[in-house]
Amino acid sequence: MTKIKLKLDKQLKERNLKQKEFSEMSDLRPATISLMVNNKYDRLQLDHLLIVMQTLNITDFNEILEIIED
């Protein structure tokens, strides 16, 4: 089964940001950030992905998304 993994945990670590800090920066709920960091979401909302990318100044999807082959 092929999955898409959000690499938000990696991006936050590289920037030395805590989930709570990022939640405040992005105006996304802490619970939403937690789900995204832990890849526990059923559906990733595109508007949330766009907010994450804009907040982190990411323009290349490869920096935030990864395709995993199981």
All heavy atoms as a GROMACS GRO file, in nm:
protein
  583
    1MET      N    1   0.085  -0.119   0.000
    1MET     CA    2   0.000   0.000   0.000
    1MET      C    3   0.088   0.124   0.000
    1MET      O    4   0.182   0.135   0.078
    1MET     CB    5  -0.090  -0.002   0.123
    1MET     CG    6  -0.182   0.114   0.133
    1MET     SD    7  -0.285   0.091   0.280
    1MET     CE    8  -0.393   0.225   0.261
    2THR      N    9   0.059   0.216  -0.085
    2THR     CA   10   0.133   0.341  -0.094
    2THR      C   11   0.068   0.446  -0.006
    2THR      O   12  -0.054   0.459  -0.004
    2THR     CB   13   0.137   0.390  -0.241
    2THR    OG1   14   0.193   0.286  -0.322
    2THR    CG2   15   0.221   0.514  -0.254
    3LYS      N   16   0.150   0.519   0.068
    3LYS     CA   17   0.100   0.624   0.157
    3LYS      C   18   0.177   0.752   0.132
    3LYS      O   19   0.289   0.750   0.081
    3LYS     CB   20   0.120   0.584   0.303
    3LYS     CG   21   0.042   0.463   0.346
    3LYS     CD   22   0.067   0.434   0.492
    3LYS     CE   23  -0.007   0.309   0.535
    3LYS     NZ   24   0.016   0.278   0.674
    4ILE      N   25   0.116   0.862   0.171
    4ILE     CA   26   0.183   0.991   0.166
    4ILE      C   27   0.212   1.032   0.310
    4ILE      O   28   0.121   1.033   0.394
    4ILE     CB   29   0.097   1.098   0.097
    4ILE    CG1   30   0.078   1.060  -0.049
    4ILE    CG2   31   0.163   1.235   0.109
    4ILE    CD1   32  -0.012   1.153  -0.127
    5LYS      N   33   0.336   1.062   0.338
    5LYS     CA   34   0.377   1.104   0.472
    5LYS      C   35   0.406   1.253   0.472
    5LYS      O   36   0.475   1.304   0.384
    5LYS     CB   37   0.501   1.027   0.515
    5LYS     CG   38   0.550   1.068   0.653
    5LYS     CD   39   0.677   0.998   0.691
    5LYS     CE   40   0.721   1.048   0.827
    5LYS     NZ   41   0.859   1.022   0.853
    6LEU      N   42   0.354   1.320   0.570
    6LEU     CA   43   0.382   1.461   0.590
    6LEU      C   44   0.508   1.471   0.676
    6LEU      O   45   0.515   1.409   0.783
    6LEU     CB   46   0.263   1.529   0.658
    6LEU     CG   47   0.269   1.679   0.673
    6LEU    CD1   48   0.273   1.748   0.538
    6LEU    CD2   49   0.148   1.727   0.751
    7LYS      N   50   0.605   1.545   0.631
    7LYS     CA   51   0.732   1.556   0.704
    7LYS      C   52   0.737   1.682   0.791
    7LYS      O   53   0.840   1.747   0.802
    7LYS     CB   54   0.849   1.555   0.604
    7LYS     CG   55   0.856   1.429   0.522
    7LYS     CD   56   0.980   1.422   0.436
    7LYS     CE   57   0.974   1.518   0.321
    7LYS     NZ   58   1.086   1.501   0.226
    8LEU      N   59   0.626   1.712   0.855
    8LEU     CA   60   0.622   1.832   0.939
    8LEU      C   61   0.713   1.817   1.060
    8LEU      O   62   0.778   1.914   1.100
    8LEU     CB   63   0.478   1.861   0.982
    8LEU     CG   64   0.457   1.986   1.066
    8LEU    CD1   65   0.513   2.110   0.996
    8LEU    CD2   66   0.309   2.005   1.099
    9ASP      N   67   0.720   1.697   1.118
    9ASP     CA   68   0.808   1.677   1.233
    9ASP      C   69   0.952   1.713   1.198
    9ASP      O   70   1.020   1.783   1.274
    9ASP     CB   71   0.799   1.534   1.285
    9ASP     CG   72   0.830   1.428   1.181
    9ASP    OD1   73   0.816   1.454   1.059
    9ASP    OD2   74   0.866   1.316   1.220
   10LYS      N   75   0.998   1.670   1.084
   10LYS     CA   76   1.135   1.700   1.039
   10LYS      C   77   1.155   1.850   1.019
   10LYS      O   78   1.256   1.906   1.062
   10LYS     CB   79   1.163   1.625   0.909
   10LYS     CG   80   1.299   1.652   0.852
   10LYS     CD   81   1.319   1.581   0.720
   10LYS     CE   82   1.453   1.621   0.661
   10LYS     NZ   83   1.464   1.586   0.521
   11GLN      N   84   1.058   1.914   0.956
   11GLN     CA   85   1.069   2.057   0.930
   11GLN      C   86   1.072   2.138   1.061
   11GLN      O   87   1.148   2.234   1.073
   11GLN     CB   88   0.954   2.105   0.842
   11GLN     CG   89   0.959   2.052   0.700
   11GLN     CD   90   1.080   2.103   0.624
   11GLN    OE1   91   1.131   2.210   0.649
   11GLN    NE2   92   1.125   2.023   0.528
   12LEU      N   93   0.991   2.097   1.158
   12LEU     CA   94   0.991   2.168   1.286
   12LEU      C   95   1.123   2.148   1.360
   12LEU      O   96   1.178   2.243   1.418
   12LEU     CB   97   0.872   2.124   1.372
   12LEU     CG   98   0.733   2.157   1.320
   12LEU    CD1   99   0.626   2.110   1.418
   12LEU    CD2  100   0.718   2.304   1.288
   13LYS      N  101   1.176   2.026   1.358
   13LYS     CA  102   1.305   1.999   1.423
   13LYS      C  103   1.416   2.080   1.360
   13LYS      O  104   1.501   2.137   1.430
   13LYS     CB  105   1.338   1.850   1.416
   13LYS     CG  106   1.259   1.766   1.512
   13LYS     CD  107   1.292   1.619   1.499
   13LYS     CE  108   1.197   1.536   1.584
   13LYS     NZ  109   1.210   1.393   1.560
   14GLU      N  110   1.418   2.088   1.228
   14GLU     CA  111   1.522   2.164   1.158
   14GLU      C  112   1.517   2.312   1.194
   14GLU      O  113   1.619   2.380   1.195
   14GLU     CB  114   1.508   2.148   1.007
   14GLU     CG  115   1.551   2.013   0.956
   14GLU     CD  116   1.532   1.998   0.806
   14GLU    OE1  117   1.489   2.094   0.738
   14GLU    OE2  118   1.559   1.887   0.756
   15ARG      N  119   1.399   2.360   1.224
   15ARG     CA  120   1.381   2.502   1.258
   15ARG      C  121   1.377   2.526   1.409
   15ARG      O  122   1.354   2.637   1.454
   15ARG     CB  123   1.253   2.553   1.194
   15ARG     CG  124   1.264   2.562   1.042
   15ARG     CD  125   1.127   2.584   0.979
   15ARG     NE  126   1.134   2.613   0.839
   15ARG     CZ  127   1.153   2.523   0.742
   15ARG    NH1  128   1.167   2.396   0.773
   15ARG    NH2  129   1.156   2.559   0.616
   16ASN      N  130   1.397   2.419   1.485
   16ASN     CA  131   1.394   2.425   1.631
   16ASN      C  132   1.264   2.487   1.683
   16ASN      O  133   1.265   2.573   1.771
   16ASN     CB  134   1.517   2.502   1.683
   16ASN     CG  135   1.544   2.470   1.828
   16ASN    OD1  136   1.512   2.363   1.877
   16ASN    ND2  137   1.604   2.566   1.897
   17LEU      N  138   1.153   2.442   1.625
   17LEU     CA  139   1.021   2.490   1.666
   17LEU      C  140   0.945   2.381   1.738
   17LEU      O  141   0.948   2.266   1.699
   17LEU     CB  142   0.939   2.531   1.542
   17LEU     CG  143   0.978   2.658   1.470
   17LEU    CD1  144   0.901   2.670   1.340
   17LEU    CD2  145   0.952   2.778   1.558
   18LYS      N  146   0.876   2.420   1.842
   18LYS     CA  147   0.787   2.330   1.913
   18LYS      C  148   0.650   2.335   1.844
   18LYS      O  149   0.615   2.433   1.779
   18LYS     CB  150   0.772   2.372   2.058
   18LYS     CG  151   0.904   2.382   2.133
   18LYS     CD  152   0.905   2.282   2.242
   18LYS     CE  153   1.029   2.296   2.327
   18LYS     NZ  154   1.132   2.205   2.295
   19GLN      N  155   0.572   2.229   1.863
   19GLN     CA  156   0.440   2.224   1.801
   19GLN      C  157   0.353   2.342   1.844
   19GLN      O  158   0.284   2.402   1.763
   19GLN     CB  159   0.369   2.093   1.837
   19GLN     CG  160   0.427   1.972   1.769
   19GLN     CD  161   0.351   1.846   1.802
   19GLN    OE1  162   0.229   1.848   1.819
   19GLN    NE2  163   0.422   1.735   1.810
   20LYS      N  164   0.360   2.377   1.972
   20LYS     CA  165   0.279   2.489   2.023
   20LYS      C  166   0.319   2.620   1.956
   20LYS      O  167   0.233   2.700   1.918
   20LYS     CB  168   0.296   2.499   2.175
   20LYS     CG  169   0.206   2.604   2.237
   20LYS     CD  170   0.216   2.600   2.388
   20LYS     CE  171   0.108   2.679   2.452
   20LYS     NZ  172   0.130   2.813   2.481
   21GLU      N  173   0.450   2.642   1.940
   21GLU     CA  174   0.497   2.764   1.872
   21GLU      C  175   0.446   2.768   1.728
   21GLU      O  176   0.400   2.872   1.681
   21GLU     CB  177   0.650   2.768   1.870
   21GLU     CG  178   0.715   2.785   2.005
   21GLU     CD  179   0.865   2.768   1.996
   21GLU    OE1  180   0.912   2.666   1.941
   21GLU    OE2  181   0.936   2.860   2.044
   22PHE      N  182   0.456   2.653   1.662
   22PHE     CA  183   0.413   2.648   1.523
   22PHE      C  184   0.262   2.669   1.512
   22PHE      O  185   0.215   2.735   1.420
   22PHE     CB  186   0.454   2.518   1.456
   22PHE     CG  187   0.422   2.515   1.310
   22PHE    CD1  188   0.492   2.597   1.222
   22PHE    CD2  189   0.321   2.435   1.261
   22PHE    CE1  190   0.461   2.598   1.087
   22PHE    CE2  191   0.290   2.435   1.127
   22PHE     CZ  192   0.360   2.518   1.039
   23SER      N  193   0.187   2.616   1.607
   23SER     CA  194   0.043   2.635   1.610
   23SER      C  195   0.010   2.784   1.618
   23SER      O  196  -0.077   2.833   1.546
   23SER     CB  197  -0.017   2.561   1.729
   23SER     OG  198  -0.152   2.593   1.744
   24GLU      N  199   0.080   2.855   1.703
   24GLU     CA  200   0.058   3.000   1.718
   24GLU      C  201   0.098   3.074   1.590
   24GLU      O  202   0.030   3.168   1.549
   24GLU     CB  203   0.135   3.052   1.839
   24GLU     CG  204   0.080   3.000   1.970
   24GLU     CD  205   0.170   3.026   2.090
   24GLU    OE1  206   0.279   3.084   2.073
   24GLU    OE2  207   0.131   2.985   2.201
   25MET      N  208   0.208   3.034   1.529
   25MET     CA  209   0.255   3.100   1.406
   25MET      C  210   0.159   3.079   1.290
   25MET      O  211   0.137   3.169   1.209
   25MET     CB  212   0.392   3.044   1.365
   25MET     CG  213   0.506   3.080   1.455
   25MET     SD  214   0.656   2.987   1.415
   25MET     CE  215   0.685   3.033   1.245
   26SER      N  216   0.103   2.959   1.282
   26SER     CA  217   0.022   2.921   1.166
   26SER      C  218  -0.128   2.944   1.186
   26SER      O  219  -0.205   2.936   1.092
   26SER     CB  220   0.045   2.773   1.134
   26SER     OG  221  -0.002   2.692   1.240
   27ASP      N  222  -0.169   2.970   1.311
   27ASP     CA  223  -0.311   2.982   1.346
   27ASP      C  224  -0.389   2.854   1.324
   27ASP      O  225  -0.509   2.856   1.301
   27ASP     CB  226  -0.378   3.098   1.271
   27ASP     CG  227  -0.334   3.234   1.321
   27ASP    OD1  228  -0.304   3.246   1.442
   27ASP    OD2  229  -0.327   3.328   1.240
   28LEU      N  230  -0.319   2.741   1.328
   28LEU     CA  231  -0.386   2.610   1.324
   28LEU      C  232  -0.394   2.558   1.467
   28LEU      O  233  -0.306   2.584   1.549
   28LEU     CB  234  -0.307   2.512   1.237
   28LEU     CG  235  -0.304   2.542   1.088
   28LEU    CD1  236  -0.208   2.448   1.016
   28LEU    CD2  237  -0.443   2.532   1.027
   29ARG      N  238  -0.500   2.484   1.496
   29ARG     CA  239  -0.519   2.432   1.631
   29ARG      C  240  -0.404   2.339   1.670
   29ARG      O  241  -0.351   2.266   1.586
   29ARG     CB  242  -0.649   2.353   1.640
   29ARG     CG  243  -0.774   2.433   1.620
   29ARG     CD  244  -0.903   2.352   1.626
   29ARG     NE  245  -0.893   2.221   1.563
   29ARG     CZ  246  -0.907   2.104   1.627
   29ARG    NH1  247  -0.936   2.100   1.754
   29ARG    NH2  248  -0.896   1.990   1.562
   30PRO      N  249  -0.363   2.340   1.798
   30PRO     CA  250  -0.258   2.248   1.843
   30PRO      C  251  -0.291   2.102   1.812
   30PRO      O  252  -0.202   2.025   1.776
   30PRO     CB  253  -0.251   2.273   1.994
   30PRO     CG  254  -0.300   2.412   2.012
   30PRO     CD  255  -0.405   2.431   1.906
   31ALA      N  256  -0.418   2.063   1.825
   31ALA     CA  257  -0.457   1.925   1.795
   31ALA      C  258  -0.434   1.893   1.647
   31ALA      O  259  -0.392   1.782   1.613
   31ALA     CB  260  -0.603   1.902   1.831
   32THR      N  261  -0.458   1.990   1.560
   32THR     CA  262  -0.436   1.970   1.416
   32THR      C  263  -0.288   1.952   1.389
   32THR      O  264  -0.248   1.862   1.314
   32THR     CB  265  -0.491   2.090   1.337
   32THR    OG1  266  -0.631   2.101   1.361
   32THR    CG2  267  -0.464   2.075   1.188
   33ILE      N  268  -0.205   2.034   1.452
   33ILE     CA  269  -0.060   2.023   1.434
   33ILE      C  270  -0.012   1.888   1.484
   33ILE      O  271   0.069   1.822   1.419
   33ILE     CB  272   0.014   2.138   1.507
   33ILE    CG1  273  -0.029   2.274   1.452
   33ILE    CG2  274   0.165   2.120   1.497
   33ILE    CD1  275  -0.004   2.296   1.304
   34SER      N  276  -0.062   1.845   1.598
   34SER     CA  277  -0.022   1.716   1.654
   34SER      C  278  -0.056   1.601   1.558
   34SER      O  279   0.026   1.512   1.534
   34SER     CB  280  -0.092   1.693   1.788
   34SER     OG  281  -0.058   1.567   1.840
   35LEU      N  282  -0.176   1.603   1.502
   35LEU     CA  283  -0.215   1.500   1.405
   35LEU      C  284  -0.123   1.502   1.283
   35LEU      O  285  -0.083   1.397   1.232
   35LEU     CB  286  -0.360   1.521   1.360
   35LEU     CG  287  -0.468   1.489   1.462
   35LEU    CD1  288  -0.605   1.532   1.410
   35LEU    CD2  289  -0.469   1.342   1.497
   36MET      N  290  -0.088   1.621   1.238
   36MET     CA  291  -0.003   1.634   1.120
   36MET      C  292   0.139   1.587   1.149
   36MET      O  293   0.201   1.516   1.069
   36MET     CB  294  -0.004   1.778   1.070
   36MET     CG  295  -0.140   1.822   1.018
   36MET     SD  296  -0.149   1.998   0.985
   36MET     CE  297  -0.081   2.002   0.821
   37VAL      N  298   0.192   1.624   1.264
   37VAL     CA  299   0.328   1.585   1.302
   37VAL      C  300   0.337   1.433   1.317
   37VAL      O  301   0.436   1.372   1.276
   37VAL     CB  302   0.370   1.655   1.434
   37VAL    CG1  303   0.491   1.589   1.496
   37VAL    CG2  304   0.398   1.803   1.408
   38ASN      N  305   0.233   1.372   1.371
   38ASN     CA  306   0.234   1.228   1.397
   38ASN      C  307   0.174   1.146   1.283
   38ASN      O  308   0.161   1.024   1.295
   38ASN     CB  309   0.162   1.199   1.528
   38ASN     CG  310   0.238   1.256   1.645
   38ASN    OD1  311   0.352   1.221   1.669
   38ASN    ND2  312   0.175   1.346   1.718
   39ASN      N  313   0.138   1.213   1.173
   39ASN     CA  314   0.080   1.146   1.057
   39ASN      C  315  -0.038   1.058   1.097
   39ASN      O  316  -0.048   0.942   1.056
   39ASN     CB  317   0.186   1.066   0.981
   39ASN     CG  318   0.275   1.157   0.901
   39ASN    OD1  319   0.235   1.205   0.796
   39ASN    ND2  320   0.394   1.183   0.952
   40LYS      N  321  -0.128   1.113   1.178
   40LYS     CA  322  -0.244   1.039   1.228
   40LYS      C  323  -0.375   1.090   1.168
   40LYS      O  324  -0.481   1.062   1.219
   40LYS     CB  325  -0.252   1.051   1.381
   40LYS     CG  326  -0.135   0.993   1.453
   40LYS     CD  327  -0.136   0.842   1.444
   40LYS     CE  328  -0.021   0.785   1.526
   40LYS     NZ  329  -0.010   0.644   1.513
   41TYR      N  330  -0.368   1.165   1.061
   41TYR     CA  331  -0.488   1.220   0.999
   41TYR      C  332  -0.546   1.120   0.899
   41TYR      O  333  -0.474   1.042   0.839
   41TYR     CB  334  -0.456   1.352   0.928
   41TYR     CG  335  -0.334   1.343   0.840
   41TYR    CD1  336  -0.345   1.295   0.710
   41TYR    CD2  337  -0.209   1.380   0.888
   41TYR    CE1  338  -0.233   1.282   0.631
   41TYR    CE2  339  -0.097   1.367   0.808
   41TYR     CZ  340  -0.110   1.319   0.679
   41TYR     OH  341   0.001   1.305   0.601
   42ASP      N  342  -0.677   1.124   0.883
   42ASP     CA  343  -0.744   1.042   0.781
   42ASP      C  344  -0.737   1.112   0.646
   42ASP      O  345  -0.715   1.049   0.544
   42ASP     CB  346  -0.890   1.017   0.817
   42ASP     CG  347  -0.904   0.924   0.936
   42ASP    OD1  348  -0.818   0.836   0.954
   42ASP    OD2  349  -1.002   0.940   1.011
   43ARG      N  350  -0.759   1.241   0.650
   43ARG     CA  351  -0.753   1.324   0.529
   43ARG      C  352  -0.678   1.450   0.562
   43ARG      O  353  -0.706   1.515   0.662
   43ARG     CB  354  -0.894   1.361   0.483
   43ARG     CG  355  -0.975   1.244   0.441
   43ARG     CD  356  -1.111   1.290   0.395
   43ARG     NE  357  -1.198   1.172   0.390
   43ARG     CZ  358  -1.328   1.178   0.390
   43ARG    NH1  359  -1.389   1.293   0.397
   43ARG    NH2  360  -1.398   1.068   0.385
   44LEU      N  361  -0.588   1.485   0.477
   44LEU     CA  362  -0.512   1.609   0.496
   44LEU      C  363  -0.581   1.718   0.415
   44LEU      O  364  -0.596   1.706   0.293
   44LEU     CB  365  -0.368   1.590   0.448
   44LEU     CG  366  -0.276   1.711   0.460
   44LEU    CD1  367  -0.266   1.756   0.605
   44LEU    CD2  368  -0.140   1.677   0.407
   45GLN      N  369  -0.626   1.820   0.483
   45GLN     CA  370  -0.692   1.931   0.414
   45GLN      C  371  -0.589   2.013   0.339
   45GLN      O  372  -0.485   2.050   0.395
   45GLN     CB  373  -0.767   2.018   0.513
   45GLN     CG  374  -0.884   1.948   0.579
   45GLN     CD  375  -0.962   2.041   0.668
   45GLN    OE1  376  -0.958   2.163   0.654
   45GLN    NE2  377  -1.036   1.983   0.761
   46LEU      N  378  -0.617   2.039   0.212
   46LEU     CA  379  -0.522   2.114   0.130
   46LEU      C  380  -0.498   2.254   0.182
   46LEU      O  381  -0.386   2.304   0.174
   46LEU     CB  382  -0.570   2.118  -0.016
   46LEU     CG  383  -0.567   1.984  -0.088
   46LEU    CD1  384  -0.619   2.000  -0.229
   46LEU    CD2  385  -0.428   1.925  -0.088
   47ASP      N  386  -0.600   2.316   0.240
   47ASP     CA  387  -0.579   2.450   0.295
   47ASP      C  388  -0.484   2.446   0.415
   47ASP      O  389  -0.402   2.536   0.434
   47ASP     CB  390  -0.710   2.520   0.329
   47ASP     CG  391  -0.796   2.447   0.431
   47ASP    OD1  392  -0.789   2.323   0.437
   47ASP    OD2  393  -0.872   2.515   0.503
   48HIS      N  394  -0.490   2.338   0.493
   48HIS     CA  395  -0.395   2.323   0.604
   48HIS      C  396  -0.253   2.302   0.551
   48HIS      O  397  -0.157   2.359   0.604
   48HIS     CB  398  -0.434   2.206   0.694
   48HIS     CG  399  -0.555   2.233   0.777
   48HIS    ND1  400  -0.611   2.136   0.857
   48HIS    CD2  401  -0.631   2.343   0.794
   48HIS    CE1  402  -0.716   2.187   0.920
   48HIS    NE2  403  -0.730   2.312   0.882
   49LEU      N  404  -0.240   2.222   0.447
   49LEU     CA  405  -0.108   2.200   0.387
   49LEU      C  406  -0.052   2.332   0.334
   49LEU      O  407   0.066   2.363   0.354
   49LEU     CB  408  -0.118   2.097   0.275
   49LEU     CG  409   0.011   2.066   0.201
   49LEU    CD1  410   0.119   2.013   0.295
   49LEU    CD2  411  -0.015   1.968   0.088
   50LEU      N  412  -0.135   2.410   0.270
   50LEU     CA  413  -0.091   2.540   0.218
   50LEU      C  414  -0.047   2.633   0.331
   50LEU      O  415   0.056   2.700   0.321
   50LEU     CB  416  -0.203   2.603   0.136
   50LEU     CG  417  -0.169   2.736   0.069
   50LEU    CD1  418  -0.051   2.721  -0.026
   50LEU    CD2  419  -0.290   2.790  -0.004
   51ILE      N  420  -0.123   2.636   0.439
   51ILE     CA  421  -0.086   2.719   0.555
   51ILE      C  422   0.049   2.675   0.610
   51ILE      O  423   0.135   2.758   0.641
   51ILE     CB  424  -0.196   2.713   0.664
   51ILE    CG1  425  -0.321   2.786   0.617
   51ILE    CG2  426  -0.145   2.771   0.796
   51ILE    CD1  427  -0.444   2.762   0.704
   52VAL      N  428   0.069   2.544   0.625
   52VAL     CA  429   0.197   2.491   0.675
   52VAL      C  430   0.310   2.534   0.584
   52VAL      O  431   0.413   2.586   0.629
   52VAL     CB  432   0.192   2.337   0.687
   52VAL    CG1  433   0.331   2.278   0.706
   52VAL    CG2  434   0.101   2.296   0.802
   53MET      N  435   0.292   2.517   0.455
   53MET     CA  436   0.397   2.551   0.360
   53MET      C  437   0.427   2.701   0.360
   53MET      O  438   0.543   2.742   0.360
   53MET     CB  439   0.360   2.504   0.220
   53MET     CG  440   0.360   2.352   0.208
   53MET     SD  441   0.315   2.291   0.044
   53MET     CE  442   0.458   2.343  -0.050
   54GLN      N  443   0.324   2.783   0.365
   54GLN     CA  444   0.345   2.927   0.368
   54GLN      C  445   0.413   2.971   0.497
   54GLN      O  446   0.503   3.054   0.495
   54GLN     CB  447   0.212   3.001   0.350
   54GLN     CG  448   0.157   2.990   0.211
   54GLN     CD  449   0.019   3.052   0.196
   54GLN    OE1  450  -0.060   3.058   0.292
   54GLN    NE2  451  -0.012   3.096   0.075
   55THR      N  452   0.370   2.915   0.608
   55THR     CA  453   0.429   2.952   0.738
   55THR      C  454   0.576   2.915   0.743
   55THR      O  455   0.658   2.991   0.798
   55THR     CB  456   0.352   2.883   0.853
   55THR    OG1  457   0.214   2.919   0.846
   55THR    CG2  458   0.408   2.924   0.988
   56LEU      N  459   0.612   2.801   0.684
   56LEU     CA  460   0.752   2.756   0.685
   56LEU      C  461   0.830   2.805   0.562
   56LEU      O  462   0.946   2.771   0.547
   56LEU     CB  463   0.757   2.603   0.692
   56LEU     CG  464   0.702   2.542   0.821
   56LEU    CD1  465   0.701   2.391   0.810
   56LEU    CD2  466   0.783   2.588   0.942
   57ASN      N  467   0.763   2.881   0.478
   57ASN     CA  468   0.826   2.934   0.356
   57ASN      C  469   0.878   2.820   0.267
   57ASN      O  470   0.991   2.825   0.218
   57ASN     CB  471   0.937   3.033   0.391
   57ASN     CG  472   0.972   3.121   0.274
   57ASN    OD1  473   0.888   3.147   0.188
   57ASN    ND2  474   1.096   3.165   0.268
   58ILE      N  475   0.795   2.719   0.249
   58ILE     CA  476   0.828   2.604   0.165
   58ILE      C  477   0.751   2.617   0.034
   58ILE      O  478   0.631   2.640   0.033
   58ILE     CB  479   0.789   2.472   0.235
   58ILE    CG1  480   0.877   2.449   0.358
   58ILE    CG2  481   0.798   2.354   0.139
   58ILE    CD1  482   0.837   2.331   0.442
   59THR      N  483   0.822   2.602  -0.077
   59THR     CA  484   0.758   2.610  -0.208
   59THR      C  485   0.765   2.478  -0.285
   59THR      O  486   0.698   2.460  -0.385
   59THR     CB  487   0.822   2.720  -0.294
   59THR    OG1  488   0.961   2.694  -0.305
   59THR    CG2  489   0.798   2.858  -0.233
   60ASP      N  490   0.845   2.385  -0.236
   60ASP     CA  491   0.862   2.256  -0.301
   60ASP      C  492   0.793   2.148  -0.217
   60ASP      O  493   0.830   2.124  -0.103
   60ASP     CB  494   1.011   2.224  -0.314
   60ASP     CG  495   1.040   2.094  -0.386
   60ASP    OD1  496   0.945   2.017  -0.414
   60ASP    OD2  497   1.158   2.068  -0.414
   61PHE      N  498   0.693   2.083  -0.275
   61PHE     CA  499   0.618   1.979  -0.202
   61PHE      C  500   0.708   1.867  -0.152
   61PHE      O  501   0.678   1.802  -0.053
   61PHE     CB  502   0.508   1.919  -0.291
   61PHE     CG  503   0.389   2.009  -0.307
   61PHE    CD1  504   0.369   2.078  -0.426
   61PHE    CD2  505   0.298   2.025  -0.205
   61PHE    CE1  506   0.259   2.161  -0.441
   61PHE    CE2  507   0.188   2.108  -0.219
   61PHE     CZ  508   0.169   2.176  -0.337
   62ASN      N  509   0.819   1.842  -0.219
   62ASN     CA  510   0.911   1.736  -0.176
   62ASN      C  511   0.973   1.764  -0.040
   62ASN      O  512   1.021   1.673   0.027
   62ASN     CB  513   1.020   1.716  -0.280
   62ASN     CG  514   0.966   1.656  -0.407
   62ASN    OD1  515   0.893   1.557  -0.404
   62ASN    ND2  516   0.999   1.717  -0.519
   63GLU      N  517   0.973   1.888   0.001
   63GLU     CA  518   1.028   1.923   0.133
   63GLU      C  519   0.933   1.888   0.246
   63GLU      O  520   0.974   1.876   0.361
   63GLU     CB  521   1.061   2.073   0.139
   63GLU     CG  522   1.176   2.113   0.050
   63GLU     CD  523   1.207   2.261   0.064
   63GLU    OE1  524   1.205   2.313   0.178
   63GLU    OE2  525   1.231   2.325  -0.038
   64ILE      N  526   0.805   1.871   0.215
   64ILE     CA  527   0.705   1.850   0.319
   64ILE      C  528   0.628   1.719   0.302
   64ILE      O  529   0.571   1.667   0.398
   64ILE     CB  530   0.608   1.971   0.326
   64ILE    CG1  531   0.525   1.973   0.456
   64ILE    CG2  532   0.519   1.979   0.205
   64ILE    CD1  533   0.601   2.009   0.578
   65LEU      N  534   0.628   1.662   0.182
   65LEU     CA  535   0.556   1.537   0.156
   65LEU      C  536   0.651   1.430   0.106
   65LEU      O  537   0.747   1.459   0.034
   65LEU     CB  538   0.446   1.558   0.051
   65LEU     CG  539   0.334   1.653   0.088
   65LEU    CD1  540   0.244   1.675  -0.033
   65LEU    CD2  541   0.254   1.602   0.205
   66GLU      N  542   0.621   1.306   0.143
   66GLU     CA  543   0.703   1.193   0.099
   66GLU      C  544   0.610   1.076   0.067
   66GLU      O  545   0.515   1.048   0.142
   66GLU     CB  546   0.799   1.153   0.212
   66GLU     CG  547   0.888   1.038   0.180
   66GLU     CD  548   0.983   1.006   0.295
   66GLU    OE1  549   0.966   1.061   0.406
   66GLU    OE2  550   1.072   0.926   0.272
   67ILE      N  551   0.637   1.008  -0.044
   67ILE     CA  552   0.559   0.890  -0.080
   67ILE      C  553   0.630   0.768  -0.023
   67ILE      O  554   0.749   0.749  -0.045
   67ILE     CB  555   0.544   0.877  -0.231
   67ILE    CG1  556   0.463   0.996  -0.284
   67ILE    CG2  557   0.477   0.745  -0.268
   67ILE    CD1  558   0.452   1.002  -0.434
   68ILE      N  559   0.555   0.687   0.053
   68ILE     CA  560   0.608   0.569   0.119
   68ILE      C  561   0.544   0.445   0.055
   68ILE      O  562   0.423   0.435   0.048
   68ILE     CB  563   0.574   0.569   0.271
   68ILE    CG1  564   0.617   0.698   0.337
   68ILE    CG2  565   0.630   0.446   0.338
   68ILE    CD1  566   0.758   0.705   0.381
   69GLU      N  567   0.627   0.352   0.015
   69GLU     CA  568   0.579   0.224  -0.040
   69GLU      C  569   0.586   0.120   0.072
   69GLU      O  570   0.690   0.098   0.131
   69GLU     CB  571   0.667   0.179  -0.156
   69GLU     CG  572   0.670   0.273  -0.274
   69GLU     CD  573   0.545   0.271  -0.357
   69GLU    OE1  574   0.470   0.173  -0.350
   69GLU    OE2  575   0.521   0.370  -0.428
   70ASP      N  576   0.473   0.056   0.101
   70ASP     CA  577   0.471  -0.050   0.203
   70ASP      C  578   0.489  -0.184   0.138
   70ASP      O  579   0.445  -0.216   0.035
   70ASP     CB  580   0.339  -0.048   0.282
   70ASP     CG  581   0.345   0.051   0.396
   70ASP    OD1  582   0.453   0.100   0.428
   70ASP    OD2  583   0.238   0.078   0.453
   0.00000   0.00000   0.00000
